[in-house]
Every structure is written in structure tokens, then in C-alpha cells.
Amino acid sequence: MTRHALLAMNQAVRFSGWNDDVRATALCPGAIATDLVAGIPGATPKAGRLQPDTVADIVAFPMSLPNQASVPEAIANTRLESPI
């Protein structure tokens, strides 16, 4: 499934679940400092990767908002990564 397809699915969840207080945020992080990206050629250098705690903070933010607020998408890149 492509990123755009996942974003579309996220939008569908947001709209269909709104009246039932269901909120959905698509989190699109860049390279995270985990073993998962350790062996990927061309990945952001280790020193420039997002830390897992940073990603956890990004996840926690939309969850802390009242139901009237919604964050449809959160993109988190390091300064070395392209936003595209």
C-alpha cells in the first residue's frame, strides 16, 4: 500500500468515526534510531535520525487534544531528509 493510499484511508477513518469520537492521525516519521533502519543503504546517518522518545512525544500530542481538535497528519523528518 502506498503512503497516499494510507493517508486516504486515514481520512476515511476520520470522517466516518467523527460522530463516535474516533480520531485518527497519520504519523509519517523519517528515519528513527532503531535497529530497523540500521542496515538500510542510504538511510539517514545514525547521528541524524529521530530518537524514539521524540516520536513518542509526537504521537502523544494529538492524543492530548480535546475531541474538537484533530491533527490529520504529522510529518516528522530530520533536517537531512526530504519532506517528499
Phi and psi restraints in degrees (value plus and minus 20) as a CYANA .aco file:
   2 THR   PHI    -102.4   -62.4
   2 THR   PSI     144.3   184.3
   3 ARG   PHI     -79.8   -39.8
   3 ARG   PSI     -62.1   -22.1
   4 HIS   PHI     -85.4   -45.4
   4 HIS   PSI     -55.7   -15.7
   5 ALA   PHI     -86.2   -46.2
   5 ALA   PSI     -59.9   -19.9
   6 LEU   PHI     -86.0   -46.0
   6 LEU   PSI     -58.0   -18.0
   7 LEU   PHI     -84.9   -44.9
   7 LEU   PSI     -59.5   -19.5
   8 ALA   PHI     -84.8   -44.8
   8 ALA   PSI     -61.3   -21.3
   9 MET   PHI     -84.0   -44.0
   9 MET   PSI     -59.3   -19.3
  10 ASN   PHI     -81.0   -41.0
  10 ASN   PSI     -62.7   -22.7
  11 GLN   PHI     -81.9   -41.9
  11 GLN   PSI     -61.3   -21.3
  12 ALA   PHI     -82.4   -42.4
  12 ALA   PSI     -61.6   -21.6
  13 VAL   PHI     -83.6   -43.6
  13 VAL   PSI     -63.5   -23.5
  14 ARG   PHI     -79.1   -39.1
  14 ARG   PSI     -68.6   -28.6
  15 PHE   PHI     -91.7   -51.7
  15 PHE   PSI     -60.8   -20.8
  16 SER   PHI     -94.0   -54.0
  16 SER   PSI     -46.2    -6.2
  17 GLY   PHI    -119.7   -79.7
  17 GLY   PSI     -22.8    17.2
  18 TRP   PHI     -74.7   -34.7
  18 TRP   PSI     -67.0   -27.0
  19 ASN   PHI     -88.9   -48.9
  19 ASN   PSI     -35.5     4.5
  20 ASP   PHI    -122.5   -82.5
  20 ASP   PSI      -2.3    37.7
  21 ASP   PHI      41.7    81.7
  21 ASP   PSI       9.9    49.9
  22 VAL   PHI    -112.2   -72.2
  22 VAL   PSI     106.9   146.9
  23 ARG   PHI    -140.4  -100.4
  23 ARG   PSI     126.7   166.7
  24 ALA   PHI    -158.6  -118.6
  24 ALA   PSI     116.9   156.9
  25 THR   PHI    -148.5  -108.5
  25 THR   PSI     108.5   148.5
  26 ALA   PHI    -106.9   -66.9
  26 ALA   PSI      97.6   137.6
  27 LEU   PHI    -117.8   -77.8
  27 LEU   PSI     101.9   141.9
  28 CYS   PHI    -139.1   -99.1
  28 CYS   PSI      61.6   101.6
  29 PRO   PHI    -104.0   -64.0
  29 PRO   PSI     136.5   176.5
  30 GLY   PHI    -101.8   -61.8
  30 GLY   PSI    -172.4  -132.4
  31 ALA   PHI     -88.1   -48.1
  31 ALA   PSI     108.1   148.1
  32 ILE   PHI    -128.3   -88.3
  32 ILE   PSI     121.6   161.6
  33 ALA   PHI     -91.9   -51.9
  33 ALA   PSI      57.1    97.1
  34 THR   PHI    -153.9  -113.9
  34 THR   PSI     151.8   191.8
  35 ASP   PHI     -86.2   -46.2
  35 ASP   PSI     -40.9    -0.9
  36 LEU   PHI     -79.8   -39.8
  36 LEU   PSI     -59.3   -19.3
  37 VAL   PHI    -118.7   -78.7
  37 VAL   PSI     -18.3    21.7
  38 ALA   PHI     -76.5   -36.5
  38 ALA   PSI     -59.2   -19.2
  39 GLY   PHI    -123.8   -83.8
  39 GLY   PSI      -8.8    31.2
  40 ILE   PHI    -103.5   -63.5
  40 ILE   PSI      98.7   138.7
  41 PRO   PHI     -83.9   -43.9
  41 PRO   PSI     117.6   157.6
  42 GLY   PHI      62.3   102.3
  42 GLY   PSI     -19.7    20.3
  43 ALA   PHI     -88.2   -48.2
  43 ALA   PSI     138.2   178.2
  44 THR   PHI     -72.5   -32.5
  44 THR   PSI     115.5   155.5
  45 PRO   PHI     -74.2   -34.2
  45 PRO   PSI     128.1   168.1
  46 LYS   PHI     -70.7   -30.7
  46 LYS   PSI     -63.2   -23.2
  47 ALA   PHI     -85.6   -45.6
  47 ALA   PSI     -42.0    -2.0
  48 GLY   PHI    -118.2   -78.2
  48 GLY   PSI     -20.1    19.9
  49 ARG   PHI     -97.0   -57.0
  49 ARG   PSI     133.6   173.6
  50 LEU   PHI     -86.3   -46.3
  50 LEU   PSI     122.3   162.3
  51 GLN   PHI    -104.5   -64.5
  51 GLN   PSI     124.7   164.7
  52 PRO   PHI     -74.7   -34.7
  52 PRO   PSI     -56.3   -16.3
  53 ASP   PHI     -84.3   -44.3
  53 ASP   PSI     -54.4   -14.4
  54 THR   PHI     -85.5   -45.5
  54 THR   PSI     -63.8   -23.8
  55 VAL   PHI     -84.5   -44.5
  55 VAL   PSI     -59.1   -19.1
  56 ALA   PHI     -81.2   -41.2
  56 ALA   PSI     -59.7   -19.7
  57 ASP   PHI     -84.0   -44.0
  57 ASP   PSI     -59.2   -19.2
  58 ILE   PHI     -85.1   -45.1
  58 ILE   PSI     -59.9   -19.9
  59 VAL   PHI     -85.4   -45.4
  59 VAL   PSI     -59.6   -19.6
  60 ALA   PHI     -89.0   -49.0
  60 ALA   PSI     -51.0   -11.0
  61 PHE   PHI     -78.2   -38.2
  61 PHE   PSI     -76.0   -36.0
  62 PRO   PHI     -80.8   -40.8
  62 PRO   PSI     -50.9   -10.9
  63 MET   PHI     -89.8   -49.8
  63 MET   PSI     -41.3    -1.3
  64 SER   PHI    -105.5   -65.5
  64 SER   PSI     -28.9    11.1
  65 LEU   PHI    -100.8   -60.8
  65 LEU   PSI     133.7   173.7
  66 PRO   PHI     -88.4   -48.4
  66 PRO   PSI     142.9   182.9
  67 ASN   PHI     -81.7   -41.7
  67 ASN   PSI     -41.5    -1.5
  68 GLN   PHI     -92.4   -52.4
  68 GLN   PSI     -38.8     1.2
  69 ALA   PHI    -121.7   -81.7
  69 ALA   PSI     125.5   165.5
  70 SER   PHI    -164.7  -124.7
  70 SER   PSI     115.3   155.3
  71 VAL   PHI    -132.3   -92.3
  71 VAL   PSI      83.0   123.0
  72 PRO   PHI     -89.9   -49.9
  72 PRO   PSI     -51.7   -11.7
  73 GLU   PHI    -170.8  -130.8
  73 GLU   PSI     118.9   158.9
  74 ALA   PHI    -146.2  -106.2
  74 ALA   PSI      96.9   136.9
  75 ILE   PHI    -125.2   -85.2
  75 ILE   PSI     107.1   147.1
  76 ALA   PHI    -149.2  -109.2
  76 ALA   PSI      85.6   125.6
  77 ASN   PHI    -137.8   -97.8
  77 ASN   PSI     137.7   177.7
  78 THR   PHI    -103.2   -63.2
  78 THR   PSI     150.7   190.7
  79 ARG   PHI     -88.1   -48.1
  79 ARG   PSI     -32.8     7.2
  80 LEU   PHI    -110.6   -70.6
  80 LEU   PSI     -32.0     8.0
  81 GLU   PHI    -120.2   -80.2
  81 GLU   PSI     128.4   168.4
  82 SER   PHI     -97.0   -57.0
  82 SER   PSI     120.5   160.5
  83 PRO   PHI     -94.3   -54.3
  83 PRO   PSI     -24.0    16.0
